[in-house]
């Protein structure tokens, strides 16, 4: 008889690893724990994302022409209706005044008159104008919307050109206005990236990475070397570090082989990073954690600090991985959820991909969402410091993404979470399995090991964002 599972773990497997006392705590009660019932020792500074300025364009031929939607269609009335609705339903966007174009020449004038917009939303309320084709070649991210039966023939002529010319354009043809709002959201996300800043904690030259990140997203990146990290660590308040250690201990469902002094060190590096985030007006931190710890440039792993950043709506990424940091930041602006950076493992026997790493949030649905239980453990490879084993929800859709900035591409696949794995003698502490097209993933895998996983179905959004950012999309789970 198959055993009942909680978080995808059978009781026998869990007892064998952690003991009956811990198992009874984890397996009993609510499916979602509430780590840290009190307020955290301090709230991190989360900046308001940069607002986009969007050129709002309506295209149609002059009234009286015998064409779709109809000869005497009231374009002005329809434009007014849609404009009011967009401005009301998309409060996070600053739209220009309504811009009307009847032909390509008028579209060119709109482009020239609006050099400061972050992108364009082009509403096709009429057909055969040539307007959307001109604007999507402006170099600005362009969302083109078919007001059904108004611009349908024209919009269907665009996909081939978008693919061949690699244009920064995304198309919407839907009777559901929520899909239109979704398209505007894509422009909001890209504008937020243009205003974002990453702190990269590593030694060595970063000029190439800074340049590439700026070219792709306009995102700023600043360096904190090991000497500055040490100074900030030494200046961090010891009492506040102890408060953080106690807070994380009280929230954990178990603590395995972790030394008290290492918990305090984890609190101290978190206090240092919290101050750096405030000082530098940063939205994300990534650190060469393994290199600095193994090289004795840091005496604490940042896993718990990154755990807390995720839980409070910021982004913390290990291994000074700028690709994964950009990926996590992009998707955070889209869905408000943390990304689980991992070293995936493919198991074709079970049809699963296993995402493994030593840090993840316990708020996979975002800072205000349900929490899941977690265990504090040592870091897997060296059994030192403190890391997090997050026991994440199962039977949930997930979207996995990775941007490779240098190659201007995005990998994406999706699955359904299936179990948490307790194979503690191998690989990283948190191991989340998902049912996916494992055979195809194994055959198609490219562009490095790391991937970033998000709870929810955001595949369509990720692909649209890639197109708008000028990235080639690789759907790695498709044959």
VOPAGU-2260 file (C-alpha; in pm, 1 decimal, decimal comma):
REM VOPAGU-2260
SITE   aa  ch    i         X         Y         Z
SITE  UNK   A    0       0,0       0,0       0,0
SITE  UNK   A    1     142,2     335,2    -101,2
SITE  UNK   A    2     204,7     570,8     188,8
SITE  UNK   A    3      28,6     904,1     214,3
SITE  UNK   A    4     262,3    1190,3     137,8
SITE  UNK   A    5     294,9    1545,4     264,8
SITE  UNK   A    6     498,2    1787,2      51,3
SITE  UNK   A    7     575,0    1480,0    -163,0
SITE  UNK   A    8     761,7    1299,8     118,6
SITE  UNK   A    9     653,0     961,7     250,8
SITE  UNK   A   10     665,8     911,3     628,1
SITE  UNK   A   11     910,1     620,0     606,4
SITE  UNK   A   12    1154,3     822,6     397,7
SITE  UNK   A   13    1136,1    1119,2     630,0
SITE  UNK   A   14    1174,3     917,8     948,4
SITE  UNK   A   15    1482,8     750,9     808,1
SITE  UNK   A   16    1646,0    1085,8     747,9
SITE  UNK   A   17    1541,6    1314,2    1031,1
SITE  UNK   A   18    1391,5    1108,3    1312,2
SITE  UNK   A   19    1043,0    1058,9    1448,7
SITE  UNK   A   20    1026,4    1379,4    1651,4
SITE  UNK   A   21    1095,5    1600,4    1354,8
SITE  UNK   A   22     865,8    1399,3    1130,2
SITE  UNK   A   23     574,2    1427,9    1368,0
SITE  UNK   A   24     616,8    1804,5    1369,9
SITE  UNK   A   25     644,7    1837,0     993,2
SITE  UNK   A   26     382,5    1587,1     888,2
SITE  UNK   A   27     115,6    1689,5    1134,8
SITE  UNK   A   28    -110,0    1993,8    1126,5
SITE  UNK   A   29    -154,1    2245,6     851,5
SITE  UNK   A   30      -6,8    2201,0     507,0
SITE  UNK   A   31     142,4    2546,7     542,3
SITE  UNK   A   32     344,2    2653,4     844,5
SITE  UNK   A   33     399,0    3010,4     950,3
SITE  UNK   A   34     773,1    3052,3     998,4
SITE  UNK   A   35     844,0    3349,2    1218,4
SITE  UNK   A   36     509,8    3431,8    1380,7
SITE  UNK   A   37     637,3    3773,0    1489,2
SITE  UNK   A   38     764,8    4057,3    1277,0
SITE  UNK   A   39    1119,2    4013,6    1144,7
SITE  UNK   A   40    1389,5    4215,2    1325,3
SITE  UNK   A   41    1393,9    4463,3    1038,9
SITE  UNK   A   42    1210,4    4532,9     715,8
SITE  UNK   A   43    1423,3    4551,0     405,1
SITE  UNK   A   44    1395,1    4845,9     170,8
SITE  UNK   A   45    1203,8    4745,4    -142,5
SITE  UNK   A   46    1211,2    5019,1    -403,7
SITE  UNK   A   47     909,5    5114,2    -610,4
SITE  UNK   A   48     975,8    4994,3    -968,0
SITE  UNK   A   49    1036,3    5250,0   -1238,5
SITE  UNK   A   50     710,4    5343,1   -1415,5
SITE  UNK   A   51     692,0    5309,8   -1792,4
SITE  UNK   A   52     598,4    5578,5   -2037,8
SITE  UNK   A   53     409,2    5411,0   -2320,6
SITE  UNK   A   54     312,9    5559,2   -2654,0
SITE  UNK   A   55     -53,4    5470,1   -2704,4
SITE  UNK   A   56    -123,4    5447,3   -3077,2
SITE  UNK   A   57    -454,9    5380,6   -3251,8
SITE  UNK   A   58    -436,3    5284,1   -3618,7
SITE  UNK   A   59    -716,3    5291,1   -3873,6
SITE  UNK   A   60    -791,6    5424,6   -4220,9
SITE  UNK   A   61   -1014,8    5733,2   -4248,2
SITE  UNK   A   62   -1385,6    5677,5   -4194,4
SITE  UNK   A   63   -1585,7    5613,4   -4508,4
SITE  UNK   A   64   -1355,5    5351,6   -4662,6
SITE  UNK   A   65   -1519,7    5020,1   -4742,7
SITE  UNK   A   66   -1316,6    4786,4   -4523,3
SITE  UNK   A   67   -1321,3    4605,6   -4189,8
SITE  UNK   A   68   -1476,0    4667,9   -3940,1
SITE  UNK   A   69   -1722,6    4846,8   -4172,9
SITE  UNK   A   70   -1744,5    5148,6   -4402,9
SITE  UNK   A   71   -1897,9    5398,0   -4159,6
SITE  UNK   A   72   -1734,6    5267,1   -3840,2
SITE  UNK   A   73   -1706,3    5527,3   -3562,8
SITE  UNK   A   74   -1331,3    5503,6   -3498,6
SITE  UNK   A   75   -1325,9    5805,9   -3266,7
SITE  UNK   A   76   -1585,9    5658,7   -3035,8
SITE  UNK   A   77   -1408,2    5323,9   -3021,3
SITE  UNK   A   78   -1072,2    5489,6   -2958,9
SITE  UNK   A   79   -1215,7    5696,1   -2674,5
SITE  UNK   A   80   -1374,5    5389,6   -2517,5
SITE  UNK   A   81   -1056,0    5180,3   -2532,5
SITE  UNK   A   82    -830,9    5463,5   -2419,1
SITE  UNK   A   83   -1040,3    5530,2   -2110,2
SITE  UNK   A   84   -1048,4    5163,1   -2024,8
SITE  UNK   A   85    -671,7    5119,3   -2064,3
SITE  UNK   A   86    -590,4    5419,2   -1848,9
SITE  UNK   A   87    -827,1    5300,1   -1578,2
SITE  UNK   A   88    -722,8    4933,5   -1581,3
SITE  UNK   A   89    -345,2    4993,1   -1610,9
SITE  UNK   A   90    -267,1    5241,4   -1330,4
SITE  UNK   A   91     100,3    5141,0   -1328,4
SITE  UNK   A   92     161,0    5288,4   -1673,0
SITE  UNK   A   93     195,6    5647,6   -1788,7
SITE  UNK   A   94      39,6    5662,6   -2135,2
SITE  UNK   A   95      93,4    5943,6   -2380,6
SITE  UNK   A   96    -205,2    6128,4   -2515,7
SITE  UNK   A   97    -386,0    5920,2   -2777,1
SITE  UNK   A   98    -174,4    5903,8   -3092,5
SITE  UNK   A   99    -370,7    5835,3   -3412,2
SITE  UNK   A  100    -209,7    5718,5   -3736,0
SITE  UNK   A  101    -374,8    5633,4   -4066,9
SITE  UNK   A  102     -65,2    5530,3   -4261,7
SITE  UNK   A  103     305,9    5454,8   -4240,3
SITE  UNK   A  104     417,1    5816,6   -4283,6
SITE  UNK   A  105     206,0    5926,2   -3989,2
SITE  UNK   A  106     348,7    5636,1   -3787,3
SITE  UNK   A  107     701,4    5757,8   -3863,3
SITE  UNK   A  108     610,9    6102,9   -3734,9
SITE  UNK   A  109     480,3    5950,1   -3411,9
SITE  UNK   A  110     806,5    5760,3   -3364,5
SITE  UNK   A  111    1013,3    6074,4   -3420,9
SITE  UNK   A  112     795,8    6283,8   -3188,1
SITE  UNK   A  113     815,7    6035,8   -2899,2
SITE  UNK   A  114    1181,7    5940,0   -2852,8
SITE  UNK   A  115    1152,7    5915,6   -2473,8
SITE  UNK   A  116     884,3    5645,5   -2451,2
SITE  UNK   A  117     983,2    5305,0   -2314,4
SITE  UNK   A  118     767,5    5129,6   -2570,2
SITE  UNK   A  119     451,2    5142,6   -2776,4
SITE  UNK   A  120     107,9    4987,3   -2744,5
SITE  UNK   A  121     -53,8    4986,6   -3088,4
SITE  UNK   A  122    -428,4    4924,1   -3098,0
SITE  UNK   A  123    -554,7    4812,6   -3438,5
SITE  UNK   A  124    -908,4    4952,9   -3451,5
SITE  UNK   A  125    -894,4    4950,4   -3831,8
SITE  UNK   A  126    -710,0    4759,5   -4101,7
SITE  UNK   A  127    -450,0    4796,8   -4377,8
SITE  UNK   A  128    -274,5    5107,3   -4248,4
SITE  UNK   A  129      88,4    4989,7   -4239,2
SITE  UNK   A  130     115,2    5160,8   -3898,7
SITE  UNK   A  131     199,9    4863,7   -3676,5
SITE  UNK   A  132     466,7    4744,3   -3917,3
SITE  UNK   A  133     644,9    5079,4   -3899,1
SITE  UNK   A  134     621,3    5114,4   -3522,7
SITE  UNK   A  135     742,0    4763,5   -3444,5
SITE  UNK   A  136    1055,7    4848,5   -3644,3
SITE  UNK   A  137    1123,9    5157,6   -3431,0
SITE  UNK   A  138    1358,5    4963,5   -3203,1
SITE  UNK   A  139    1122,8    5013,2   -2908,7
SITE  UNK   A  140     935,4    4722,5   -2746,8
SITE  UNK   A  141     596,3    4717,5   -2916,5
SITE  UNK   A  142     277,6    4540,0   -2811,6
SITE  UNK   A  143      31,8    4515,7   -3100,2
SITE  UNK   A  144    -333,4    4456,7   -3014,3
SITE  UNK   A  145    -603,9    4347,5   -3254,5
SITE  UNK   A  146    -943,3    4491,0   -3164,7
SITE  UNK   A  147   -1109,7    4178,5   -3300,8
SITE  UNK   A  148   -1251,8    4209,7   -3654,5
SITE  UNK   A  149   -1082,9    4547,8   -3686,7
SITE  UNK   A  150    -717,2    4463,4   -3753,5
SITE  UNK   A  151    -721,4    4084,4   -3783,5
SITE  UNK   A  152    -590,6    4054,2   -4138,4
SITE  UNK   A  153    -307,1    4299,3   -4074,2
SITE  UNK   A  154    -190,4    4144,1   -3748,0
SITE  UNK   A  155    -179,9    3796,9   -3903,3
SITE  UNK   A  156      67,6    3923,8   -4158,6
SITE  UNK   A  157     319,0    4018,6   -3889,0
SITE  UNK   A  158     451,1    3698,1   -3723,0
SITE  UNK   A  159     675,3    3602,5   -4014,7
SITE  UNK   A  160     846,1    3941,6   -4020,9
SITE  UNK   A  161     885,8    3944,3   -3642,8
SITE  UNK   A  162    1060,4    3606,5   -3654,6
SITE  UNK   A  163    1282,2    3676,1   -3954,3
SITE  UNK   A  164    1389,0    4024,4   -3845,3
SITE  UNK   A  165    1393,1    3941,8   -3472,2
SITE  UNK   A  166    1176,5    4243,6   -3400,6
SITE  UNK   A  167    1098,1    4349,1   -3045,3
SITE  UNK   A  168     726,5    4293,7   -3080,8
SITE  UNK   A  169     450,9    4084,7   -2920,6
SITE  UNK   A  170     100,9    4028,3   -3057,1
SITE  UNK   A  171    -233,5    4010,2   -2878,6
SITE  UNK   A  172    -552,5    3890,1   -3038,8
SITE  UNK   A  173    -810,9    3826,0   -2770,9
SITE  UNK   A  174   -1168,1    3911,0   -2676,3
SITE  UNK   A  175   -1062,6    3913,3   -2309,1
SITE  UNK   A  176    -944,6    4257,4   -2198,4
SITE  UNK   A  177    -732,7    4091,4   -1929,3
SITE  UNK   A  178    -501,8    3980,6   -2209,3
SITE  UNK   A  179    -463,6    4340,7   -2319,9
SITE  UNK   A  180    -374,2    4441,6   -1965,2
SITE  UNK   A  181    -125,4    4154,4   -1964,5
SITE  UNK   A  182      44,7    4303,9   -2269,4
SITE  UNK   A  183      76,5    4641,9   -2099,3
SITE  UNK   A  184     220,8    4460,3   -1797,4
SITE  UNK   A  185     502,0    4329,9   -2017,1
SITE  UNK   A  186     599,2    4688,6   -2094,2
SITE  UNK   A  187     583,6    4770,9   -1723,3
SITE  UNK   A  188     822,1    4482,5   -1647,8
SITE  UNK   A  189    1078,5    4597,4   -1903,3
SITE  UNK   A  190    1060,1    4954,1   -1773,9
SITE  UNK   A  191    1117,3    4826,5   -1420,4
SITE  UNK   A  192    1429,1    4645,5   -1542,0
SITE  UNK   A  193    1558,8    4974,4   -1685,8
SITE  UNK   A  194    1537,1    5128,4   -1339,9
SITE  UNK   A  195    1674,5    4832,0   -1144,2
SITE  UNK   A  196    2012,9    4789,4    -981,1
SITE  UNK   A  197    2204,2    4473,5    -891,9
SITE  UNK   A  198    2487,0    4450,2    -638,7
SITE  UNK   A  199    2737,0    4185,5    -748,4
SITE  UNK   A  200    2960,2    4069,7    -460,6
SITE  UNK   A  201    3270,6    3933,6    -625,6
SITE  UNK   A  202    3630,6    4012,7    -705,2
SITE  UNK   A  203    3773,0    4061,0   -1051,7
SITE  UNK   A  204    3673,5    4261,3   -1356,6
SITE  UNK   A  205    3300,2    4300,8   -1419,2
SITE  UNK   A  206    3309,6    4553,1   -1704,1
SITE  UNK   A  207    3190,8    4307,3   -1968,0
SITE  UNK   A  208    2898,6    4185,0   -1758,8
SITE  UNK   A  209    2794,5    4540,6   -1670,9
SITE  UNK   A  210    2798,7    4637,3   -2037,8
SITE  UNK   A  211    2599,0    4335,7   -2155,7
SITE  UNK   A  212    2336,8    4366,1   -1882,5
SITE  UNK   A  213    2292,1    4732,9   -1969,2
SITE  UNK   A  214    2260,2    4658,9   -2340,2
SITE  UNK   A  215    1992,3    4392,6   -2291,7
SITE  UNK   A  216    1777,8    4540,3   -2014,6
SITE  UNK   A  217    1922,1    4879,2   -1920,9
SITE  UNK   A  218    1975,1    4740,7   -1569,5
SITE  UNK   A  219    2260,4    4887,1   -1363,7
SITE  UNK   A  220    2509,4    4669,2   -1176,9
SITE  UNK   A  221    2761,5    4776,9    -914,9
SITE  UNK   A  222    3043,2    4577,7    -761,0
SITE  UNK   A  223    3115,6    4501,3    -397,2
SITE  UNK   A  224    3451,6    4329,5    -363,2
SITE  UNK   A  225    3556,6    4108,5     -73,0
SITE  UNK   A  226    3731,2    4394,0     108,0
SITE  UNK   A  227    3414,1    4603,1     111,9
SITE  UNK   A  228    3209,7    4300,8     215,5
SITE  UNK   A  229    3448,0    4243,4     506,6
SITE  UNK   A  230    3421,1    4605,8     616,4
SITE  UNK   A  231    3044,0    4597,1     602,7
SITE  UNK   A  232    3035,4    4263,7     784,7
SITE  UNK   A  233    3257,1    4390,6    1064,3
SITE  UNK   A  234    3045,4    4705,4    1100,9
SITE  UNK   A  235    2718,2    4506,9    1120,3
SITE  UNK   A  236    2540,9    4519,4    1456,0
SITE  UNK   A  237    2605,1    4201,6    1657,3
SITE  UNK   A  238    2282,9    4223,6    1856,4
SITE  UNK   A  239    2073,8    4261,4    1542,6
SITE  UNK   A  240    2255,5    3959,5    1396,3
SITE  UNK   A  241    2156,4    3754,4    1702,2
SITE  UNK   A  242    1795,2    3870,1    1663,2
SITE  UNK   A  243    1794,9    3741,4    1306,0
SITE  UNK   A  244    1942,7    3409,8    1418,0
SITE  UNK   A  245    1665,6    3367,7    1675,6
SITE  UNK   A  246    1398,4    3468,5    1426,7
SITE  UNK   A  247    1508,0    3208,5    1171,3
SITE  UNK   A  248    1545,3    2941,3    1441,8
SITE  UNK   A  249    1193,6    2999,6    1571,3
SITE  UNK   A  250    1051,7    2983,0    1220,5
SITE  UNK   A  251    1228,3    2658,1    1128,3
SITE  UNK   A  252    1059,3    2321,2    1169,9
SITE  UNK   A  253    1395,4    2165,9    1249,9
SITE  UNK   A  254    1762,6    2255,1    1276,2
SITE  UNK   A  255    2007,9    1984,8    1175,2
SITE  UNK   A  256    2385,0    1996,3    1248,1
SITE  UNK   A  257    2393,5    2377,7    1249,2
SITE  UNK   A  258    2616,7    2558,5    1495,0
SITE  UNK   A  259    2480,6    2855,7    1686,6
SITE  UNK   A  260    2782,7    3066,6    1591,7
SITE  UNK   A  261    2716,2    3000,7    1222,3
SITE  UNK   A  262    2356,0    3116,8    1260,3
SITE  UNK   A  263    2479,3    3441,0    1413,3
SITE  UNK   A  264    2731,1    3482,2    1130,3
SITE  UNK   A  265    2445,7    3432,8     883,0
SITE  UNK   A  266    2254,6    3706,1    1067,8
SITE  UNK   A  267    2555,9    3934,2    1057,2
SITE  UNK   A  268    2608,5    3905,4     681,7
SITE  UNK   A  269    2236,4    3968,1     638,7
SITE  UNK   A  270    2258,5    4288,1     843,3
SITE  UNK   A  271    2551,1    4391,5     622,0
SITE  UNK   A  272    2354,4    4323,2     303,8
SITE  UNK   A  273    2043,7    4501,2     434,6
SITE  UNK   A  274    2252,8    4814,7     490,7
SITE  UNK   A  275    2417,3    4778,8     148,5
SITE  UNK   A  276    2077,7    4748,2     -22,7
SITE  UNK   A  277    1969,8    5071,8     144,3
SITE  UNK   A  278    2297,1    5253,1      78,3
SITE  UNK   A  279    2313,2    5150,2    -287,2
SITE  UNK   A  280    1939,9    5170,2    -371,7
SITE  UNK   A  281    1961,8    4810,0    -489,4
SITE  UNK   A  282    1690,7    4566,9    -595,2
SITE  UNK   A  283    1897,0    4248,5    -600,5
SITE  UNK   A  284    2217,3    4101,7    -462,5
SITE  UNK   A  285    2424,8    3819,6    -606,1
SITE  UNK   A  286    2743,0    3687,3    -447,6
SITE  UNK   A  287    3034,0    3464,0    -537,9
SITE  UNK   A  288    2945,6    3271,5    -224,3
SITE  UNK   A  289    3137,0    2951,4    -293,3
SITE  UNK   A  290    3449,0    3125,6    -419,7
SITE  UNK   A  291    3459,2    3370,6    -130,0
SITE  UNK   A  292    3381,6    3113,8     139,0
SITE  UNK   A  293    3622,9    2851,6       7,3
SITE  UNK   A  294    3883,8    3122,6     -47,3
SITE  UNK   A  295    3834,5    3250,4     310,7
SITE  UNK   A  296    3724,2    3591,9     185,6
SITE  UNK   A  297    3396,4    3547,9     374,6
SITE  UNK   A  298    3325,6    3349,2     688,6
SITE  UNK   A  299    2951,6    3320,9     627,8
SITE  UNK   A  300    2731,4    3186,0     352,0
SITE  UNK   A  301    2455,5    3428,1     239,3
SITE  UNK   A  302    2186,1    3158,1     208,5
SITE  UNK   A  303    1969,2    3284,3     494,8
SITE  UNK   A  304    2010,6    3643,8     384,2
SITE  UNK   A  305    1891,5    3553,9      34,9
SITE  UNK   A  306    1607,9    3351,2     190,7
SITE  UNK   A  307    1497,9    3664,4     377,9
SITE  UNK   A  308    1537,2    3888,8      74,3
SITE  UNK   A  309    1301,5    3662,3    -119,2
SITE  UNK   A  310    1053,9    3654,9     168,2
SITE  UNK   A  311    1042,8    4034,0     179,9
SITE  UNK   A  312    1012,8    4090,0    -194,8
SITE  UNK   A  313    1376,1    4142,3    -292,5
SITE  UNK   A  314    1608,0    3915,7    -491,0
SITE  UNK   A  315    1916,8    3731,1    -364,9
SITE  UNK   A  316    2103,7    3496,6    -597,8
SITE  UNK   A  317    2403,6    3275,4    -528,0
SITE  UNK   A  318    2730,6    3225,4    -717,8
SITE  UNK   A  319    2751,9    3578,0    -864,3
SITE  UNK   A  320    2528,3    3447,1   -1144,0
SITE  UNK   A  321    2423,4    3756,3   -1336,5
SITE  UNK   A  322    2218,1    3556,1   -1587,6
SITE  UNK   A  323    2004,8    3402,1   -1313,0
SITE  UNK   A  324    1984,5    3731,1   -1124,9
SITE  UNK   A  325    1849,1    3909,2   -1432,9
SITE  UNK   A  326    1605,6    3620,9   -1485,6
SITE  UNK   A  327    1479,7    3629,0   -1127,6
SITE  UNK   A  328    1445,2    4006,9   -1132,1
SITE  UNK   A  329    1255,7    4009,9   -1462,7
SITE  UNK   A  330    1007,4    3750,0   -1342,9
SITE  UNK   A  331     973,3    3911,5   -1001,3
SITE  UNK   A  332     854,2    4230,5   -1172,5
SITE  UNK   A  333     610,0    4016,9   -1370,8
SITE  UNK   A  334     457,5    3797,0   -1101,9
SITE  UNK   A  335     587,1    3918,2    -764,8
SITE  UNK   A  336     721,6    3574,2    -679,4
SITE  UNK   A  337    1071,2    3450,9    -590,2
SITE  UNK   A  338    1272,3    3234,0    -825,6
SITE  UNK   A  339    1439,5    2910,9    -719,5
SITE  UNK   A  340    1784,0    2904,9    -879,5
SITE  UNK   A  341    1897,8    2547,0    -916,0
SITE  UNK   A  342    2131,9    2290,5   -1065,1
SITE  UNK   A  343    1875,7    2063,5   -1233,4
SITE  UNK   A  344    1894,6    1684,4   -1250,6
SITE  UNK   A  345    1700,3    1487,6   -1513,3
SITE  UNK   A  346    1540,8    1154,0   -1420,6
SITE  UNK   A  347    1385,3     998,2   -1731,7
SITE  UNK   A  348    1279,6     689,7   -1531,9
SITE  UNK   A  349    1028,7     895,6   -1332,7
SITE  UNK   A  350     969,3    1161,9   -1596,8
SITE  UNK   A  351    1091,9    1429,8   -1358,4
SITE  UNK   A  352    1333,5    1717,8   -1344,9
SITE  UNK   A  353    1480,2    1775,8   -1000,4
SITE  UNK   A  354    1574,4    2132,5    -909,7
SITE  UNK   A  355    1850,5    2127,1    -646,8
SITE  UNK   A  356    2015,1    2411,2    -455,1
SITE  UNK   A  357    2087,2    2525,5     -99,1
SITE  UNK   A  358    1860,0    2827,3     -72,9
SITE  UNK   A  359    1500,8    2910,8    -156,6
SITE  UNK   A  360    1223,4    3120,0      -8,8
SITE  UNK   A  361     946,5    2961,8     195,8
SITE  UNK   A  362     702,0    3206,3      36,3
SITE  UNK   A  363     682,7    3069,7    -316,6
SITE  UNK   A  364     365,9    3269,5    -391,0
SITE  UNK   A  365     526,6    3600,0    -297,3
SITE  UNK   A  366     583,5    3798,0      25,3
SITE  UNK   A  367     213,3    3811,0     108,9
SITE  UNK   A  368     133,8    3453,6       5,3
SITE  UNK   A  369     111,4    3127,8     198,0
SITE  UNK   A  370     427,4    3001,9     361,5
SITE  UNK   A  371     572,8    2650,8     358,1
SITE  UNK   A  372     791,4    2479,3     613,6
SITE  UNK   A  373    1168,4    2481,4     609,2
SITE  UNK   A  374    1464,2    2317,9     782,2
SITE  UNK   A  375    1796,4    2481,7     863,2
SITE  UNK   A  376    2095,7    2268,4     762,3
SITE  UNK   A  377    2460,7    2308,1     680,8
SITE  UNK   A  378    2564,9    2386,7     325,9
SITE  UNK   A  379    2563,2    2059,8     131,5
SITE  UNK   A  380    2903,1    2039,3     -36,1
SITE  UNK   A  381    3123,7    2122,2     263,6
SITE  UNK   A  382    2883,8    2070,6     559,2
SITE  UNK   A  383    2967,1    2421,5     680,4
SITE  UNK   A  384    2765,3    2732,8     762,6
SITE  UNK   A  385    2386,5    2746,2     729,9
SITE  UNK   A  386    2159,7    2680,3     434,3
SITE  UNK   A  387    1788,4    2627,2     383,8
SITE  UNK   A  388    1590,1    2318,6     288,6
SITE  UNK   A  389    1256,8    2458,8     174,4
SITE  UNK   A  390     972,0    2205,1     157,2
SITE  UNK   A  391     771,1    2349,3    -125,0
SITE  UNK   A  392     411,5    2275,3    -231,6
SITE  UNK   A  393     342,2    1990,3    -473,2
SITE  UNK   A  394      88,0    1943,0    -752,5
SITE  UNK   A  395     142,4    2303,3    -859,4
SITE  UNK   A  396     230,0    2434,1   -1208,0
SITE  UNK   A  397     577,9    2578,1   -1241,2
SITE  UNK   A  398     761,1    2775,6   -1507,2
SITE  UNK   A  399    1138,4    2751,2   -1537,6
SITE  UNK   A  400    1338,6    3018,5   -1716,7
SITE  UNK   A  401    1701,6    3112,8   -1777,1
SITE  UNK   A  402    1832,6    3413,0   -1967,7
SITE  UNK   A  403    2178,8    3398,0   -2120,2
SITE  UNK   A  404    2265,6    3764,1   -2161,0
SITE  UNK   A  405    2577,0    3718,7   -2373,5
SITE  UNK   A  406    2397,5    3498,5   -2625,7
SITE  UNK   A  407    2078,1    3707,5   -2615,3
SITE  UNK   A  408    1854,5    3406,6   -2553,8
SITE  UNK   A  409    1602,7    3269,6   -2306,8
SITE  UNK   A  410    1543,6    2904,4   -2222,1
SITE  UNK   A  411    1200,1    2810,6   -2091,7
SITE  UNK   A  412    1022,2    2491,9   -1988,0
SITE  UNK   A  413     736,8    2404,7   -1756,2
SITE  UNK   A  414     610,1    2125,1   -1535,8
SITE  UNK   A  415     406,0    2032,7   -1230,4
SITE  UNK   A  416     576,5    1999,6    -891,8
SITE  UNK   A  417     563,2    1639,5    -771,6
SITE  UNK   A  418     767,6    1589,0    -453,0
SITE  UNK   A  419    1038,6    1714,5    -221,3
SITE  UNK   A  420    1336,7    1480,1    -217,2
SITE  UNK   A  421    1530,5    1382,7      96,2
SITE  UNK   A  422    1850,5    1243,1     -48,1
SITE  UNK   A  423    2076,7    1438,6     181,9
SITE  UNK   A  424    2405,6    1265,8     107,4
SITE  UNK   A  425    2401,3    1388,6    -249,7
SITE  UNK   A  426    2385,2    1738,3    -398,2
SITE  UNK   A  427    2215,0    2043,4    -250,8
SITE  UNK   A  428    1973,9    2062,3      41,2
SITE  UNK   A  429    1653,8    2171,9    -130,7
SITE  UNK   A  430    1546,7    1928,4    -401,1
SITE  UNK   A  431    1214,3    1994,8    -569,4
SITE  UNK   A  432    1098,2    1747,1    -832,3
SITE  UNK   A  433     853,3    1830,3   -1110,7
SITE  UNK   A  434     687,6    1616,0   -1372,2
SITE  UNK   A  435     806,4    1743,3   -1708,0
SITE  UNK   A  436     906,8    1629,6   -2056,3
SITE  UNK   A  437    1224,4    1479,3   -1916,5
SITE  UNK   A  438    1344,8    1290,3   -2224,3
SITE  UNK   A  439    1318,8    1598,6   -2443,5
SITE  UNK   A  440    1482,7    1818,8   -2180,5
SITE  UNK   A  441    1776,9    1581,0   -2158,3
SITE  UNK   A  442    1816,0    1585,1   -2535,5
SITE  UNK   A  443    1769,2    1960,5   -2581,5
SITE  UNK   A  444    1958,4    2102,7   -2281,5
SITE  UNK   A  445    2196,6    2386,0   -2363,6
SITE  UNK   A  446    2337,4    2712,4   -2227,5
SITE  UNK   A  447    2471,4    2608,7   -1889,6
SITE  UNK   A  448    2334,5    2435,5   -1582,9
SITE  UNK   A  449    2144,7    2692,3   -1377,2
SITE  UNK   A  450    1772,8    2748,1   -1422,9
SITE  UNK   A  451    1525,9    2961,3   -1224,2
SITE  UNK   A  452    1188,0    2813,3   -1127,9
SITE  UNK   A  453     870,3    3006,4   -1043,7
SITE  UNK   A  454     541,7    2875,2    -907,9
SITE  UNK   A  455     266,4    2942,2   -1160,6
SITE  UNK   A  456     211,4    2922,6   -1535,0
SITE  UNK   A  457     406,0    3215,6   -1681,4
SITE  UNK   A  458     535,2    3052,9   -1997,3
SITE  UNK   A  459     342,2    3278,9   -2234,0
SITE  UNK   A  460     454,7    3587,4   -2043,0
SITE  UNK   A  461     818,8    3479,2   -2037,7
SITE  UNK   A  462     818,0    3421,3   -2413,1
SITE  UNK   A  463     655,2    3759,5   -2477,8
SITE  UNK   A  464     906,6    3935,1   -2252,5
SITE  UNK   A  465    1191,7    3764,7   -2436,3
SITE  UNK   A  466    1054,9    3881,9   -2771,6
SITE  UNK   A  467    1011,9    4236,5   -2645,7
SITE  UNK   A  468    1365,9    4236,6   -2505,7
SITE  UNK   A  469    1513,6    4108,7   -2832,0
SITE  UNK   A  470    1599,5    3762,6   -2701,1
SITE  UNK   A  471    1576,6    3437,0   -2894,2
SITE  UNK   A  472    1343,6    3189,6   -2721,5
SITE  UNK   A  473    1438,2    2823,1   -2677,7
SITE  UNK   A  474    1146,7    2610,9   -2555,4
SITE  UNK   A  475    1370,8    2333,4   -2432,2
SITE  UNK   A  476    1094,4    2084,8   -2348,3
SITE  UNK   A  477     951,8    2080,5   -2701,0
SITE  UNK   A  478    1055,4    1806,7   -2941,5
